Amino acid sequence: MRIKYNSIIVFKKIVHKLFLCCLFLILSCDEANYVLNNPFDPENMDLEAPALFFHPAEINTQLNSSISVQLYGLKLNPSAAAQLDIRYDWGSVRVDSVTAGEFFQSQNSPIQIVENEQGVLDILIYLLPDIEMDQNDGGTWSLATIHLTAISTGNSELLYGKNTKLRDAKNDSAHIKSYGIGLINVE
């Protein structure tokens, strides 16, 4: 009789602890409510995907400061090449260099050609095919980063020009629905 009584007490303790654990889990597992109002999130930029935009969309800097801006794609279709026609105020900023982003990375580094005329930066990026892929999978990635120096005070815009294009491995155009604008404020 004594063994059975001890078993019942142990069983009650286990059931009690299990009940408390379940109660704790049920009461503590509420769905979190987050306010997603970051103006730099693509979903908050009033862009219709697939889209190209500048990140950050607004840069505040000082005269003679070095700054970087990424050319970003939002929910892009698979692509093998891009011609990024970037318009900028060449009296306000100087282009120092351009580096390819993750969008065109594979086992091989992408080929990149940059032509910089006054106010027009033409960036050509090609994914070099390998055994596994001849174009990327698409998605939201950085296509390139532009490194700039502020050379005069004031406000200037960064724009995607009309010659901006993305192409897939069959040389078909990858449609872009909307383009973001970048702002550079130099004090």
C-alpha positions in Angstrom: 0.0 0.0 0.0 2.8 2.4 0.9 4.4 2.1 -2.6 1.2 2.8 -4.4 0.6 5.9 -2.2 4.1 7.3 -3.0 3.5 6.6 -6.7 0.3 8.6 -6.6 2.1 11.5 -4.8 4.9 11.5 -7.4 2.4 11.3 -10.2 0.4 14.3 -8.8 3.6 16.3 -8.6 4.5 15.5 -12.2 1.0 16.3 -13.4 1.1 19.6 -11.4 4.5 20.6 -12.9 3.3 19.7 -16.4 0.1 21.7 -16.0 2.1 24.8 -14.8 4.5 24.5 -17.8 1.7 24.2 -20.2 -0.1 27.1 -18.6 3.1 29.2 -18.8 3.6 28.4 -22.5 0.0 29.2 -23.4 0.0 32.5 -21.6 3.5 33.6 -22.9 3.1 32.7 -26.6 1.2 35.8 -27.8 1.8 37.0 -31.3 4.1 40.0 -31.3 2.7 43.3 -32.8 5.5 45.2 -34.5 5.2 48.6 -36.1 7.0 48.3 -39.4 7.4 51.9 -40.3 11.1 52.1 -41.2 11.2 54.4 -44.2 14.3 52.5 -45.6 12.4 49.2 -45.9 11.4 48.5 -49.5 7.8 47.8 -48.5 7.6 51.4 -47.2 8.9 53.1 -50.3 5.8 53.0 -52.4 7.5 50.8 -55.0 5.7 48.2 -57.1 7.8 45.1 -57.6 9.9 44.3 -59.5 11.6 47.6 -58.8 15.0 49.3 -58.6 15.9 51.7 -55.8 18.7 53.4 -54.0 19.7 52.4 -50.5 19.8 54.5 -48.4 17.2 56.6 -50.2 18.4 59.8 -48.5 22.0 60.6 -47.4 22.9 63.5 -45.2 26.6 64.3 -45.3 29.3 67.0 -45.0 31.4 68.6 -47.8 34.4 66.5 -48.9 32.9 63.4 -47.2 33.0 60.0 -48.8 29.6 58.3 -49.1 28.3 55.0 -50.6 24.9 54.2 -52.0 23.7 50.8 -53.1 21.7 50.2 -56.3 19.1 47.7 -55.0 16.6 45.5 -56.8 13.3 44.5 -55.1 11.8 41.1 -56.1 13.6 41.1 -59.4 13.2 38.3 -61.9 16.2 36.0 -62.7 18.7 38.0 -64.7 22.1 37.5 -66.3 23.1 41.1 -67.1 22.2 44.7 -66.2 22.7 48.1 -67.7 22.3 50.6 -64.9 21.9 54.2 -66.3 22.4 56.4 -63.2 21.9 60.1 -63.4 23.5 62.4 -60.8 24.5 66.0 -60.3 28.2 66.0 -61.3 28.6 69.4 -59.8 27.6 68.1 -56.3 29.2 64.7 -56.1 32.2 62.9 -57.7 32.0 59.2 -58.5 35.1 57.5 -57.0 34.4 53.8 -57.8 31.7 51.2 -58.4 31.7 47.7 -57.0 29.4 44.9 -58.1 26.8 43.7 -55.5 25.6 40.2 -54.6 22.9 40.0 -57.3 25.4 38.9 -60.0 27.7 36.8 -57.8 28.2 33.1 -58.7 31.3 30.8 -58.7 32.8 33.4 -61.1 33.1 37.1 -60.3 30.9 39.3 -62.6 32.3 41.4 -65.4 31.8 45.0 -64.7 32.2 47.9 -67.1 31.7 51.5 -65.9 31.5 54.6 -68.1 31.3 57.9 -66.3 30.4 61.0 -68.2 29.4 64.3 -66.7 26.2 63.4 -64.8 25.6 60.0 -66.4 27.1 56.8 -64.9 26.6 53.8 -67.1 27.2 50.5 -65.3 27.2 47.3 -67.2 27.3 44.1 -65.1 27.4 40.6 -66.5 27.1 37.3 -64.6 29.7 34.9 -65.9 28.0 31.6 -66.4 29.4 28.5 -64.8 28.5 24.8 -64.7 25.6 25.4 -62.3 24.0 28.6 -63.5 23.7 31.0 -66.4 21.6 33.6 -64.6 20.8 34.3 -60.9 17.7 33.3 -59.1 16.3 36.8 -58.8 15.0 38.3 -55.6 15.9 41.3 -53.5 19.6 42.0 -53.7 22.2 44.8 -54.2 23.2 45.1 -57.8 26.1 47.5 -57.2 27.5 50.0 -54.8 28.6 53.5 -55.9 31.3 55.3 -53.8 31.0 59.1 -54.1 32.6 62.2 -52.6 30.5 65.3 -51.9 32.2 68.3 -53.7 29.7 71.1 -53.1 26.9 71.9 -50.7 23.2 71.6 -51.5 20.8 68.9 -52.5 21.1 66.6 -55.4 19.1 63.6 -56.8 20.1 60.1 -57.9 17.9 58.8 -60.7 17.6 55.7 -62.8 17.8 56.8 -66.4 15.7 55.5 -69.3 18.5 53.2 -70.5 18.4 51.1 -67.4 17.7 47.4 -68.4 18.0 43.9 -67.0 18.3 40.9 -69.3 18.0 37.2 -68.6 20.2 34.4 -70.0 18.2 34.3 -73.2 18.8 38.1 -73.7 15.1 38.7 -73.0 14.2 41.9 -71.1 13.4 41.5 -67.4 10.6 44.0 -66.8 11.0 46.7 -64.1 7.7 48.3 -62.8 9.0 51.1 -60.7 12.2 53.1 -59.9 13.1 54.8 -56.6 14.9 58.2 -56.3 17.9 58.9 -54.1 18.6 62.2 -52.4 22.0 63.5 -51.3 22.0 66.5 -48.9 25.4 68.1 -48.4 26.0 70.7 -45.7 
